[in-house]
Amino acid sequence: MHIYFSGIGGTGLGPLSLIAKQAGFQVSGSDKQDSQYIHYLQKQGIGNIHIGQTYDDIAAVHAKEPIDWLVYTTAVTSEQLNPPELKFCKENSIRTSKRDELLNHILHEKSLKLIAIAGTHGKTTTTAMAIWLFKQLNLPVSYSVGAKLPFGDMGIYDSASEYFIYEADEYARNFLAFHPQVSMITGVDWDHPDVYKTQSEYEDAFRTFVQQSALTVAWNTDIQRLQLPVEPNLLPLDENDTMLSKVTLTGKVNRHNALQVASAIHSITQIPLGELLGHLNKFPGISRRFEQIVPGLYTDYAHTPPKIQGALQTAQEVAGKKVVVVYEGLHNTRQHFIKEHLRHLFDEAEKLYIVPSYLAREDPNLSLLSPEDLRAMLSDKAQAIATPSRLDEKLHQNIQHHLEAGELVLCLTAGGGGSLDEWLRQTFTIEQ
Protein backbone atom coordinates (compact mmCIF):
# COMPACT_ATOMS: atom_id res chain seq x y z
CA MET A 1 0.00 0.00 0.00
CA HIS A 2 1.29 3.46 -0.97
CA ILE A 3 0.61 6.10 1.70
CA TYR A 4 1.15 9.78 0.96
CA PHE A 5 1.58 12.16 3.93
CA SER A 6 0.46 15.75 3.37
CA GLY A 7 2.38 17.76 5.99
CA ILE A 8 5.02 15.09 6.48
CA GLY A 9 7.42 17.52 8.18
CA GLY A 10 5.19 17.97 11.22
CA THR A 11 5.79 16.34 14.58
CA GLY A 12 2.64 14.24 14.18
CA LEU A 13 2.97 12.92 10.62
CA GLY A 14 6.77 12.73 10.58
CA PRO A 15 7.02 9.90 13.14
CA LEU A 16 3.96 8.18 11.68
CA SER A 17 5.57 8.14 8.24
CA LEU A 18 8.61 6.36 9.70
CA ILE A 19 6.34 3.82 11.41
CA ALA A 20 4.43 3.19 8.19
CA LYS A 21 7.65 2.65 6.26
CA GLN A 22 8.97 0.17 8.85
CA ALA A 23 5.61 -1.61 8.95
CA GLY A 24 5.97 -2.39 5.24
CA PHE A 25 4.08 0.43 3.52
CA GLN A 26 5.41 2.53 0.66
CA VAL A 27 5.74 6.12 1.86
CA SER A 28 5.92 9.51 0.16
CA GLY A 29 4.81 13.00 1.12
CA SER A 30 4.95 16.77 0.96
CA ASP A 31 5.20 19.83 3.15
CA LYS A 32 4.67 23.53 2.57
CA GLN A 33 8.23 24.37 3.67
CA ASP A 34 11.63 22.81 4.09
CA SER A 35 12.85 22.15 7.62
CA GLN A 36 15.27 20.16 9.74
CA TYR A 37 12.53 17.56 10.27
CA ILE A 38 12.30 17.05 6.50
CA HIS A 39 16.05 16.47 6.32
CA TYR A 40 15.80 14.07 9.25
CA LEU A 41 13.13 12.00 7.49
CA GLN A 42 15.15 11.92 4.30
CA LYS A 43 18.14 10.58 6.21
CA GLN A 44 15.87 7.85 7.59
CA GLY A 45 15.14 6.62 4.07
CA ILE A 46 11.99 8.54 3.09
CA GLY A 47 13.40 10.09 -0.04
CA ASN A 48 10.23 10.89 -1.99
CA ILE A 49 9.37 14.19 -0.26
CA HIS A 50 8.74 17.42 -2.13
CA ILE A 51 8.34 20.96 -0.86
CA GLY A 52 5.13 22.58 -2.02
CA GLN A 53 1.68 21.04 -1.91
CA THR A 54 0.36 21.50 -5.42
CA TYR A 55 -2.09 19.56 -7.58
CA ASP A 56 0.58 18.90 -10.22
CA ASP A 57 3.13 17.60 -7.71
CA ILE A 58 0.84 14.96 -6.21
CA ALA A 59 -0.40 14.04 -9.68
CA ALA A 60 3.20 13.33 -10.73
CA VAL A 61 3.75 11.12 -7.67
CA HIS A 62 0.52 9.24 -8.34
CA ALA A 63 1.46 8.73 -12.00
CA LYS A 64 4.71 6.98 -11.04
CA GLU A 65 3.21 4.85 -8.26
CA PRO A 66 -0.54 5.03 -7.56
CA ILE A 67 -1.37 6.46 -4.12
CA ASP A 68 -3.75 4.32 -2.06
CA TRP A 69 -4.19 6.54 1.00
CA LEU A 70 -3.47 10.20 1.75
CA VAL A 71 -3.00 11.17 5.39
CA TYR A 72 -3.12 14.90 6.15
CA THR A 73 -2.62 17.25 9.08
CA THR A 74 -5.24 19.59 10.51
CA ALA A 75 -3.11 22.51 9.33
CA VAL A 76 -3.64 21.51 5.70
CA THR A 77 -7.42 21.98 5.89
CA SER A 78 -7.37 24.92 8.31
CA GLU A 79 -4.98 26.99 6.21
CA GLN A 80 -6.56 26.30 2.80
CA LEU A 81 -10.21 26.32 1.78
CA ASN A 82 -9.73 23.67 -0.91
CA PRO A 83 -6.30 22.01 -0.51
CA PRO A 84 -5.00 20.95 -3.96
CA GLU A 85 -3.77 17.56 -2.76
CA LEU A 86 -7.13 16.66 -1.22
CA LYS A 87 -8.88 17.92 -4.35
CA PHE A 88 -6.74 15.57 -6.45
CA CYS A 89 -7.54 12.63 -4.17
CA LYS A 90 -11.26 13.31 -4.31
CA GLU A 91 -11.19 13.44 -8.10
CA ASN A 92 -9.23 10.19 -8.25
CA SER A 93 -11.14 8.29 -5.53
CA ILE A 94 -8.11 8.05 -3.25
CA ARG A 95 -8.82 7.41 0.43
CA THR A 96 -8.05 10.39 2.71
CA SER A 97 -7.95 10.69 6.48
CA LYS A 98 -6.15 12.26 9.41
CA ARG A 99 -3.40 10.36 11.20
CA ASP A 100 -5.58 8.68 13.81
CA GLU A 101 -7.31 6.47 11.24
CA LEU A 102 -4.02 5.21 9.85
CA LEU A 103 -2.54 4.59 13.28
CA ASN A 104 -5.62 2.64 14.36
CA HIS A 105 -5.27 0.60 11.17
CA ILE A 106 -1.65 -0.25 12.07
CA LEU A 107 -2.53 -1.03 15.70
CA HIS A 108 -5.26 -3.42 14.59
CA GLU A 109 -3.26 -5.02 11.81
CA LYS A 110 -0.22 -5.63 14.05
CA SER A 111 -2.25 -6.52 17.22
CA LEU A 112 -0.57 -3.84 19.35
CA LYS A 113 -1.76 -2.65 22.76
CA LEU A 114 -1.79 1.13 23.09
CA ILE A 115 -0.11 3.13 25.86
CA ALA A 116 -1.30 6.72 25.29
CA ILE A 117 0.07 9.87 26.93
CA ALA A 118 -2.33 12.83 26.89
CA GLY A 119 -2.49 16.22 28.60
CA THR A 120 -2.09 19.93 28.03
CA HIS A 121 1.58 19.89 28.93
CA GLY A 122 4.37 17.36 29.37
CA LYS A 123 3.14 14.86 26.76
CA THR A 124 6.31 14.67 24.70
CA THR A 125 8.73 14.32 27.60
CA THR A 126 6.51 11.78 29.36
CA THR A 127 6.16 9.77 26.14
CA ALA A 128 9.93 9.82 25.67
CA MET A 129 10.44 8.67 29.26
CA ALA A 130 8.12 5.71 28.71
CA ILE A 131 10.06 4.75 25.57
CA TRP A 132 13.36 5.11 27.44
CA LEU A 133 12.11 2.90 30.24
CA PHE A 134 11.01 0.14 27.86
CA LYS A 135 14.44 0.26 26.22
CA GLN A 136 16.23 0.08 29.60
CA LEU A 137 14.12 -2.96 30.49
CA ASN A 138 15.01 -4.55 27.12
CA LEU A 139 11.33 -4.79 26.21
CA PRO A 140 10.58 -4.49 22.47
CA VAL A 141 8.37 -1.46 21.82
CA SER A 142 6.84 0.49 18.96
CA TYR A 143 6.15 4.19 19.41
CA SER A 144 5.50 7.67 18.06
CA VAL A 145 6.78 10.83 19.75
CA GLY A 146 6.78 14.47 18.66
CA ALA A 147 10.49 15.19 19.13
CA LYS A 148 13.86 13.82 18.10
CA LEU A 149 15.34 11.47 20.68
CA PRO A 150 19.03 10.93 21.48
CA PHE A 151 18.30 7.23 21.96
CA GLY A 152 16.08 6.42 18.96
CA ASP A 153 14.04 7.68 16.03
CA MET A 154 10.88 9.75 16.39
CA GLY A 155 8.80 6.82 15.19
CA ILE A 156 9.51 3.09 15.36
CA TYR A 157 7.65 -0.07 14.47
CA ASP A 158 9.17 -3.20 16.04
CA SER A 159 7.55 -6.43 14.87
CA ALA A 160 8.47 -8.07 18.20
CA SER A 161 6.62 -5.49 20.30
CA GLU A 162 3.45 -6.02 22.32
CA TYR A 163 2.89 -2.33 23.11
CA PHE A 164 2.73 0.89 21.12
CA ILE A 165 3.53 4.11 23.02
CA TYR A 166 1.80 7.17 21.57
CA GLU A 167 1.78 10.89 22.29
CA ALA A 168 -1.98 11.40 22.08
CA ASP A 169 -2.66 15.02 21.17
CA GLU A 170 -5.98 16.55 22.17
CA TYR A 171 -5.89 19.08 19.31
CA ALA A 172 -8.82 18.48 16.94
CA ARG A 173 -9.86 15.74 19.38
CA ASN A 174 -7.27 13.40 17.91
CA PHE A 175 -6.92 11.40 21.13
CA LEU A 176 -10.60 10.48 21.16
CA ALA A 177 -10.03 8.16 18.20
CA PHE A 178 -8.25 5.68 20.47
CA HIS A 179 -9.09 3.14 23.18
CA PRO A 180 -5.81 2.70 25.11
CA GLN A 181 -4.87 -0.24 27.26
CA VAL A 182 -3.10 2.27 29.53
CA SER A 183 -3.33 6.05 29.39
CA MET A 184 -1.51 8.78 31.29
CA ILE A 185 -2.85 12.31 31.76
CA THR A 186 0.03 14.67 32.46
CA GLY A 187 -2.03 17.75 33.31
CA VAL A 188 -5.22 19.48 32.20
CA ASP A 189 -5.35 23.24 31.59
CA TRP A 190 -7.73 24.66 29.01
CA ASP A 191 -5.99 25.15 25.66
CA HIS A 192 -6.77 25.24 21.92
CA PRO A 193 -9.72 27.67 22.07
CA ASP A 194 -10.04 27.35 18.29
CA VAL A 195 -11.23 23.76 18.87
CA TYR A 196 -12.65 23.87 22.41
CA LYS A 197 -14.74 27.00 22.82
CA THR A 198 -15.12 26.60 26.59
CA GLN A 199 -13.15 25.09 29.45
CA SER A 200 -16.02 22.68 30.07
CA GLU A 201 -15.84 21.43 26.48
CA TYR A 202 -12.09 20.86 26.85
CA GLU A 203 -12.50 18.95 30.11
CA ASP A 204 -15.35 16.88 28.67
CA ALA A 205 -12.98 15.60 26.01
CA PHE A 206 -10.58 14.36 28.68
CA ARG A 207 -13.43 12.69 30.58
CA THR A 208 -14.35 10.82 27.42
CA PHE A 209 -10.71 9.82 26.92
CA VAL A 210 -10.61 8.35 30.42
CA GLN A 211 -13.83 6.41 29.77
CA GLN A 212 -12.25 4.94 26.62
CA SER A 213 -9.12 3.78 28.49
CA ALA A 214 -8.85 0.42 30.25
CA LEU A 215 -6.58 2.09 32.86
CA THR A 216 -5.77 5.76 33.38
CA VAL A 217 -2.89 7.05 35.52
CA ALA A 218 -3.59 10.65 36.57
CA TRP A 219 -2.67 13.20 39.24
CA ASN A 220 -5.12 13.93 42.05
CA THR A 221 -5.32 17.57 40.96
CA ASP A 222 -6.56 16.58 37.51
CA ILE A 223 -8.86 13.90 38.88
CA GLN A 224 -10.51 16.54 41.04
CA ARG A 225 -10.60 19.10 38.22
CA LEU A 226 -12.31 16.59 35.91
CA GLN A 227 -14.51 15.30 38.74
CA LEU A 228 -13.65 11.71 37.85
CA PRO A 229 -15.35 8.99 39.91
CA VAL A 230 -13.12 6.59 41.86
CA GLU A 231 -13.21 3.44 39.76
CA PRO A 232 -10.91 0.42 39.19
CA ASN A 233 -9.81 1.86 35.83
CA LEU A 234 -8.29 4.94 37.54
CA LEU A 235 -4.90 4.98 39.26
CA PRO A 236 -4.53 8.27 41.22
CA LEU A 237 -1.14 9.86 41.92
CA ASP A 238 -0.29 12.21 44.79
CA GLU A 239 1.67 15.34 43.82
CA ASN A 240 3.49 15.05 47.18
CA ASP A 241 4.24 11.31 46.96
CA THR A 242 7.36 10.44 48.98
CA MET A 243 8.65 8.40 46.02
CA LEU A 244 9.41 11.72 44.29
CA SER A 245 12.43 12.00 46.60
CA LYS A 246 13.94 9.04 44.76
CA VAL A 247 13.89 10.94 41.46
CA THR A 248 17.10 12.88 40.84
CA LEU A 249 16.23 14.53 37.51
CA THR A 250 16.50 18.32 37.22
CA GLY A 251 13.17 20.16 37.20
CA LYS A 252 10.02 19.57 39.18
CA VAL A 253 8.02 18.74 36.05
CA ASN A 254 10.54 16.09 35.05
CA ARG A 255 10.40 14.47 38.47
CA HIS A 256 6.61 14.29 38.31
CA ASN A 257 6.72 12.93 34.75
CA ALA A 258 9.12 10.20 35.85
CA LEU A 259 6.92 9.06 38.74
CA GLN A 260 3.87 8.95 36.46
CA VAL A 261 5.69 6.84 33.87
CA ALA A 262 7.09 4.48 36.51
CA SER A 263 3.62 4.04 38.05
CA ALA A 264 2.06 3.25 34.66
CA ILE A 265 4.75 0.76 33.64
CA HIS A 266 4.63 -0.84 37.08
CA SER A 267 0.94 -1.56 36.46
CA ILE A 268 1.92 -3.54 33.35
CA THR A 269 5.13 -5.27 34.44
CA GLN A 270 4.88 -5.37 38.26
CA ILE A 271 8.56 -4.39 38.36
CA PRO A 272 9.22 -2.55 41.66
CA LEU A 273 8.68 1.21 41.45
CA GLY A 274 12.12 1.97 42.89
CA GLU A 275 13.83 -0.08 40.18
CA LEU A 276 11.88 1.71 37.44
CA LEU A 277 12.73 5.13 38.88
CA GLY A 278 16.39 4.14 38.95
CA HIS A 279 16.29 3.66 35.18
CA LEU A 280 14.41 6.94 34.70
CA ASN A 281 17.03 8.85 36.70
CA LYS A 282 19.35 8.19 33.74
CA PHE A 283 16.90 9.67 31.23
CA PRO A 284 19.00 11.83 28.84
CA GLY A 285 16.28 14.28 27.81
CA ILE A 286 14.96 15.06 24.33
CA SER A 287 15.14 17.65 21.60
CA ARG A 288 13.63 21.08 22.39
CA ARG A 289 12.73 20.25 26.00
CA PHE A 290 15.25 22.27 28.02
CA GLU A 291 17.79 21.20 25.42
CA GLN A 292 21.22 22.83 25.58
CA ILE A 293 22.33 24.04 22.15
CA VAL A 294 25.66 25.48 23.31
CA PRO A 295 26.85 25.93 26.91
CA GLY A 296 24.33 28.10 28.75
CA LEU A 297 21.87 28.40 25.83
CA TYR A 298 18.68 26.32 26.08
CA THR A 299 15.69 25.85 23.80
CA ASP A 300 12.34 24.73 25.19
CA TYR A 301 9.02 24.12 23.45
CA ALA A 302 7.02 25.76 26.24
CA HIS A 303 4.04 27.69 24.91
CA THR A 304 1.27 27.57 27.54
CA PRO A 305 1.57 29.29 30.92
CA PRO A 306 1.99 26.03 32.92
CA LYS A 307 4.66 24.83 30.47
CA ILE A 308 6.46 28.16 30.65
CA GLN A 309 6.34 28.08 34.46
CA GLY A 310 7.82 24.58 34.39
CA ALA A 311 10.63 25.62 32.05
CA LEU A 312 11.42 28.68 34.18
CA GLN A 313 11.49 26.56 37.36
CA THR A 314 13.92 24.13 35.73
CA ALA A 315 16.15 26.99 34.53
CA GLN A 316 16.16 28.59 37.99
CA GLU A 317 17.00 25.24 39.55
CA VAL A 318 20.11 25.20 37.36
CA ALA A 319 21.11 28.88 37.41
CA GLY A 320 19.29 30.56 40.30
CA LYS A 321 18.17 34.08 39.41
CA LYS A 322 20.58 34.45 36.48
CA VAL A 323 17.98 33.47 33.88
CA VAL A 324 17.49 35.46 30.67
CA VAL A 325 14.41 34.61 28.59
CA VAL A 326 13.78 34.88 24.86
CA TYR A 327 10.06 34.44 24.19
CA GLU A 328 8.52 33.34 20.89
CA GLY A 329 4.79 32.82 21.20
CA LEU A 330 3.39 29.75 19.47
CA HIS A 331 0.44 31.05 17.43
CA ASN A 332 -0.98 34.57 17.49
CA THR A 333 -4.38 33.08 18.38
CA ARG A 334 -2.94 31.58 21.56
CA GLN A 335 -1.36 34.91 22.57
CA HIS A 336 -4.83 36.48 22.58
CA PHE A 337 -6.12 33.55 24.62
CA ILE A 338 -3.37 33.60 27.29
CA LYS A 339 -2.59 37.33 27.44
CA GLU A 340 -3.94 37.73 30.98
CA HIS A 341 -1.73 34.86 32.15
CA LEU A 342 1.33 36.39 30.50
CA ARG A 343 1.14 39.48 32.69
CA HIS A 344 3.26 38.22 35.58
CA LEU A 345 4.78 35.14 33.96
CA PHE A 346 8.22 36.69 33.39
CA ASP A 347 8.45 38.86 36.51
CA GLU A 348 11.38 36.88 37.96
CA ALA A 349 13.50 36.83 34.80
CA GLU A 350 16.70 38.87 34.76
CA LYS A 351 16.06 40.02 31.19
CA LEU A 352 13.35 39.31 28.60
CA TYR A 353 13.48 39.51 24.81
CA ILE A 354 10.19 39.14 22.91
CA VAL A 355 10.37 38.10 19.26
CA PRO A 356 7.48 37.79 16.76
CA SER A 357 5.12 34.88 17.39
CA TYR A 358 5.32 31.79 15.21
CA LEU A 359 2.24 31.83 12.99
CA ALA A 360 0.18 28.77 12.02
CA ARG A 361 -3.52 27.83 12.16
CA GLU A 362 -4.40 31.47 12.89
CA ASP A 363 -7.76 33.15 13.35
CA PRO A 364 -7.82 35.85 10.65
CA ASN A 365 -10.28 37.89 12.70
CA LEU A 366 -7.74 38.53 15.44
CA SER A 367 -5.24 41.38 15.26
CA LEU A 368 -1.60 40.38 14.94
CA LEU A 369 0.10 41.02 18.27
CA SER A 370 3.62 42.36 17.72
CA PRO A 371 6.47 42.03 20.25
CA GLU A 372 5.69 45.61 21.25
CA ASP A 373 2.03 44.71 21.83
CA LEU A 374 2.96 41.71 23.97
CA ARG A 375 5.38 43.80 26.03
CA ALA A 376 2.62 46.32 26.75
CA MET A 377 0.48 43.51 28.23
CA LEU A 378 3.09 42.61 30.85
CA SER A 379 3.32 43.89 34.42
CA ASP A 380 5.35 47.03 35.07
CA LYS A 381 8.09 44.84 36.54
CA ALA A 382 8.29 42.66 33.44
CA GLN A 383 8.09 45.63 31.05
CA ALA A 384 11.13 47.14 32.74
CA ILE A 385 13.27 44.16 31.68
CA ALA A 386 11.58 43.41 28.33
CA THR A 387 12.90 44.34 24.90
CA PRO A 388 10.94 43.76 21.67
CA SER A 389 13.33 42.01 19.28
CA ARG A 390 13.72 40.26 15.95
CA LEU A 391 15.68 37.20 14.83
CA ASP A 392 18.65 39.23 13.71
CA GLU A 393 22.28 40.02 14.45
CA LYS A 394 21.38 42.36 17.32
CA LEU A 395 19.60 39.56 19.17
CA HIS A 396 22.53 37.27 18.39
CA GLN A 397 24.92 39.73 20.00
CA ASN A 398 22.68 40.23 23.04
CA ILE A 399 22.41 36.49 23.65
CA GLN A 400 26.17 36.10 23.23
CA HIS A 401 26.74 38.88 25.75
CA HIS A 402 24.56 37.12 28.34
CA LEU A 403 26.33 33.82 27.76
CA GLU A 404 29.73 35.43 28.20
CA ALA A 405 28.48 36.95 31.47
CA GLY A 406 27.72 33.45 32.77
CA GLU A 407 23.93 33.78 32.57
CA LEU A 408 21.57 31.04 31.46
CA VAL A 409 19.56 31.98 28.35
CA LEU A 410 16.24 30.14 28.13
CA CYS A 411 14.60 30.41 24.72
CA LEU A 412 10.90 29.56 24.69
CA THR A 413 10.53 28.50 21.11
CA ALA A 414 8.16 27.16 18.49
CA GLY A 415 9.47 24.83 15.79
CA GLY A 416 9.69 24.38 12.07
CA GLY A 417 11.02 26.57 9.32
CA GLY A 418 11.70 30.16 10.32
CA SER A 419 11.21 29.58 14.04
CA LEU A 420 13.38 30.86 16.88
CA ASP A 421 14.51 27.27 17.52
CA GLU A 422 15.77 26.86 13.96
CA TRP A 423 17.41 30.31 14.01
CA LEU A 424 19.26 29.44 17.23
CA ARG A 425 20.65 26.22 15.78
CA GLN A 426 21.74 27.91 12.59
CA THR A 427 23.24 30.93 14.34
CA PHE A 428 25.03 29.42 17.33
CA THR A 429 26.06 25.93 16.22
CA ILE A 430 27.81 27.36 13.14
CA GLU A 431 30.14 29.18 15.53
CA GLN A 432 31.22 26.00 17.29
N, C-alpha and C positions, 0 to 999 in steps of 0.2 A: 504494500500500500504506500502511495506517495502522499506525504503530508506537507503542506505548504503553510508556513507560519508568517502571518502578516503582523509585523511588529516584533520580529525575532530578537531584536537587540534589547528588549525589556527584561527586567528581572523576573518576570513571570514566565514568558514564553521562551526565553533563552535556556534556562535549565530544562524545561519540558522538551525542547527540541533535542537536547543531548540525550534525554531519557528515551525519546522515540527512536532516535538513531540506534542506540544500544539495544533497544528491544526488537530491532529488526526491520523498522520502517525506513523507507527512503525519505530524506528530509531536504527541504529547500525553504527559502524564505526571503523576506524583504524588511526594510525599515526606512523610515523617512530621513534618517541621518546616520552618518558614520559615527562610531564610538569605540571605546576600548572594549566594550562587551562584544561588539561585532568581531573585532580582531581576535578576541578570546575564543569565540565559537569557531572561527575559521581555523585556528590552531588546533582545535579539537576535532577537526575533520569534516566540518559542515562548510563545504567550499562554495556551494551554490546559493550565495546570498548577494542580493543587489540592493543598492541604495536608491531610493525612489520607489514609490508605490503606484505605478501607472498601469493602465489597462494594457498597453502594448508589452510592458515587461512581463506581466504574468502570462499573457497570451504566448509569448515566446517560450517561457518555461514549460507551459502546458503542451506546446507543439512538440517539444523534444521528448518529454516524458509526461503523459497525462496525469494531472493532479486528481487525487481521489477525495481529498479532504482539506479544506482550508480552515485553519485555526487563527482567530484574530483577537487582538486586545481591545479592551473597552475604549482606549484612546482613539483607535481607528474610526469607530462609529461616532464618538463624541466630538471629534475634531472635523469631520467631514459629513456633509448631508447625504451624499451618495458615493461612498468610497469606490474607486474604480476597480479594485481587486474583487470586492464583493459583487459588484455589478457584473463583472466577467463570470464569476462563479454562478450567479443566478442564471445568466444567459446560457451557460453550458451545463446546467444541472449538476454542479459540483457541490457536495455537502459542505456546509459551513457551520461553525460553532465557536464558542469561547473555549478556553483551555479546560474548564472543569469537565466538559463532556468527553474530551479526549483522555484526560487522566482517569476518569471513571472507567472508560473502555479498557485502558491498560491494566488498572487494578483488577478488573473482572477477568480479563483474559489471562493474566498471570497469577490469579488467586492470591493477591497480596492483602494483608491486613493493614489498615491505615492508622498511623499515629499522626494526629493533626494538631498543630500549634496555632492558636488564634489569639487575638487581643489587639488593642489599640497600639500598644507599644511593646517592644521586646521580642516580637515574633522571630525575627531573623536570628538574633543571637541565641535564643532558646532552642530554635530548630537546629542551629549549628552545634550547640552543646549536646543535643540528643544524638546527632550523627557521630560526634566525637566519642561519646560514651559507648555507642555500639561498636565503633572501631576499636576502642581500647579493650572491650570485652571479647574481641575477635568474633563478633556476631555478624554474619552477612546482612547487608541492609541496602535497600534502594531509597532514594530520597530526591527532593527538590528544595532548594533554598535560594533566597533572593540576594545572595552575595557570593563573591569569590572566597574560597576557603584555602588556607595554607596547607590543609591536609587532604584535599580532594577536590573534584570538580563541583560545579554548581548543581549539576543534575547527574544522577547515576541510576542505571538499572542493573541489578545484580541478579542473575537467574537463580542463585542459591538462596536468595533472601525470602524471609517469611513476612517481614514488615516493610512498609513504605512510610517514610517520615516526610511530612509535607507542611510547608508554611502556608497556612490557610488564611488567605486575605479576606477581610470582610467587605472590601470595596466591591460595589455592584453585587453584593450578596453572594460572592463566589463561594464562600465556605458553606453555604446552605445546600450546595449540590452534593455534599458528602455525608456519609454515615460512619464516622470513625470507630475503630475498636477502642482507642484511647485518645482523648483530646486534652489539651492543656490550654487554659485561658490565662494569659500573662497579665492582663489588666484591662479594664473597660473604662474609657473616657470618651464621651461623645466626639465623633470625628466624621469626616466626609459628609458635610451638610448638603452637598449636591445630590447625594443618594438618600440619606436619612434626614428628612426635614425636621424631625424633632428628636430629642434625647430618648423619649419613650420608644420611638420607632427603632432607634439604634439598639437599645437594650433588648427589645423584643426579638431582634435577630439573633442575639447571643443566647437568649432563652431557648429559641428554637434549635440552635446549634447544640446546646446541652442535651435537649430532648432526643436529638438524633445520634448522640454518642453513647456507646455502651458503658464507658467510664469517663468522667471528666475530673481532672485535677485542677482545682482553682483556689485562689486565696480567699480567706474569710471576708475581706473587704468587698471583693467582687461578688461573692455569694450573697452578702447582705444587700449590696446595691441592686442586684438582679432579683432579689427576693426569691432565691431558689429554695425549694423544699428539701429537707434532709432526706435523701433517698440513697439506696445502695449503690446507685450509679454515680455518686458524687463523693470525691475524696477532698475534704477541706484541708487547707494549709494555713498555719498561723504565721503571721508576719513577724512574730517575735519568737519563733521556734528556737529552742536552744541548739538545735543541730546547725543553725547558721554560723555558730562560733567555730565549726569545723571547716568552714569554707574560707579559703585564704585568698581568693581572687580580689583584685582591686575593683572598687565600685560597689555600692550597695545594691544596685540593680542587678549586677552580675552575680552577686551572692544569692539573691533571691531566685534568679533564673536557674542557678545550679541546683538549689534545693528542690525546685519544682520538677526539673528534669529527673533528678535522682529518685524522687518520690514516684513519678510516673513509671520509670523503668523498673523500679523495685516491684511495682504492682504486676509487672509482666514476668520478671525473672526470679523474684524473691531473693535476689542478691542483697546482702546487708547494706543498709543506707550508707553507713560509714565507708564501706569499700567503694561504693559508687561515687561518693563525694571526693574520695581520694583521687580517683581518675579525673574528675572534673576540675580539681585544683590545678591540673596540668593543662587545662584548656588554653590554646594559644591565641584565641581571639580570631576575628574575621575582618575582611575588608570593610572599610568605611564605618566601623563601630569602634570609636576611640582608637583608630588606627594611626600609628606614627609613620609619617611620610619621610621626614628627616628628624634628627634629634630635636625634640621640643615642639614640633609642629604636628598637630593631630587633626584628622578629619573624622567627622561623625555625622551619620545620617539621622540627626535628631530634628524633627520638624513639628512636633506637637509640644505644648507646654510641659507635660509630664516627661517626655523624652528629653527635652532640653534641660529640665531640672536634673534628670539622671546623669546626663553628660557633664553638666557643670559640677555636680557632686563628685563624680569620678575624677575630673580634672583637679578639683580642689583637694581631693585626697592625695593626689600626686604632688601638687605644687603649692598647696596652701592658698594664699590670697593672690599669688602672682599669676593670675589667669587672664589672658587677653582673648577676646572673642571676636570672630568674624562670622557674621550672620547672613546667610542666604535663605530667605523664606522659600519653602516648597509650595508653589502655587499662589497666585495672587488671591484666588478665591479663599484659600485657607487663611491668609493674612487678615482679610475682612472678618472671618469667623472667629479668630483667636485674638483680635487686637486688644480686647480688654485684659486678657491674660498676659499679654506681652508687657504691659505697663511696668511691672516691677520685676520681670523675669531676669533682667541683666543688672540689677542694682549692685550686686556684689562683685561684678567684674572690675578688673583694673582699667581696662580700655575696651571699647566696643567699636567695631567697624561694621557698617550695614551696607551690603551690596544689593544690586537688583534681584528681585525674586526670580526663581526658576519657573518659567511659564509652561503649563500643560493642562489640558482639560479645564480651561477657564470659562467662567461665566462672563459673557460679553457685556452683560448689563452692569457689571461692577467696574468702578473706576480703577485704573492701574495705580497702585500705591508705590510711589518711588521710595528710595532710601530716605529721602528728606521727609516724606510723609510718615514713614514708619518711625523715624526718630522723633517726630513731633508727638507721637502717641505715647512715648515713654514717660516715666516719672522724671521729675526735675533732676534727681540724682543720676539716673541713667543718661539723660540728655547731656549732662555735663561731661560725660566720658565718651559720648557717641560721635562718630564721624561718618557721614554718608560717603560711600566710596564706590569705585568701579574696579573691574578685574583688569588692572593696568599696572604699569611700572611703579607708580606711586604706592599702590597697595603692596606690591612686591617689596619695595624698600622699607615700608613701615613694618611689615612682618619680619623682615630680616633684622631690623633694628631691635625688635622685641626679643627675637631669638638670641641675638648677641648679648642682650642684657640679662640672659638667663631666665626669661619668662616663658611660661607655657602658652602657646597659641592654639586655642581650640576653634576649629573652623566647623560651623554647623552648616552642612552642605546638602545640596540635592545631588543628582547624578545624571549621567548621560552627556551627550555632546553639548559643549558650551557652558557646563556647570562650573561652580566654584571648585568642586572636587577635581574635575578634569584639569582645570587651570592650575591648581596647586601641583598636581603631578607633573604637568608639562613644565611649569616654571621652576620648581625647586629640585626635582630629581635630575634635571639636565645639568644642574650645577655640581652634582656629586661626582 
